[in-house]
Amino acid sequence: MRECKLFKKLILDYLEGQLNSEDQNLLGQHLGICHSCQKELEEFKTTLEVLKKETRARAEESMGADFLVEVRSKIEKKSKP
């Protein structure tokens, strides 16, 4: 269990591709035998997927709103004498 604390700290870096090859191999071996850390990895993956989707959705909403404001502004400028 003590070992798990160390490996759980590496999971996010692992998912983001920021681990060196040695740590990546060690974590991979540990994940092969530790169900608790496997569960933690899956939870991190799910959380990151939700965050990415939410970020994308908000960015699209923001772009859409800005686009409409810009179009309306141009229409108003053209309609003024």
KAHU-V35815 format. One record per backbone hydrogen bond with DSSP energy under -0.5 kcal/mol. CO is the residue of the C=O (numbers start at 1). NH is the residue of the N-H. E is the energy in kcal/mol with one decimal. If there is no record, write none. Layout:
BEGIN
co | nh | e
CO | NH | E
CO | NH | E
END
This chain:
BEGIN
co | nh | e
1 | 5 | -1.2
2 | 6 | -1.0
3 | 7 | -2.0
4 | 8 | -3.3
5 | 9 | -1.2
6 | 10 | -0.5
7 | 10 | -1.2
7 | 11 | -0.8
10 | 14 | -2.5
11 | 15 | -2.5
12 | 16 | -1.8
13 | 18 | -3.2
14 | 17 | -1.3
20 | 24 | -2.5
21 | 25 | -2.3
22 | 26 | -2.4
23 | 27 | -2.8
24 | 28 | -2.5
25 | 29 | -2.4
26 | 30 | -2.3
27 | 31 | -3.1
28 | 32 | -1.3
29 | 33 | -0.5
30 | 33 | -1.5
30 | 34 | -1.9
33 | 35 | -0.7
34 | 38 | -1.8
35 | 39 | -2.3
36 | 40 | -2.1
37 | 41 | -2.5
38 | 42 | -2.3
39 | 43 | -2.3
40 | 44 | -2.3
41 | 45 | -2.5
42 | 46 | -2.4
43 | 47 | -2.5
44 | 48 | -2.8
45 | 49 | -2.3
46 | 50 | -2.3
47 | 51 | -2.4
48 | 52 | -2.5
49 | 53 | -2.4
50 | 54 | -2.6
51 | 55 | -2.6
52 | 56 | -2.5
53 | 57 | -2.6
54 | 58 | -2.5
55 | 59 | -2.3
56 | 60 | -2.5
57 | 61 | -2.4
58 | 62 | -2.6
59 | 63 | -2.6
60 | 64 | -2.4
61 | 65 | -2.4
62 | 66 | -2.5
63 | 67 | -2.3
64 | 68 | -2.2
65 | 69 | -2.2
66 | 70 | -2.4
67 | 71 | -2.5
68 | 72 | -2.7
69 | 73 | -2.3
70 | 74 | -2.2
71 | 75 | -2.4
72 | 76 | -2.5
73 | 77 | -2.2
74 | 78 | -2.1
75 | 79 | -1.9
76 | 80 | -0.9
END
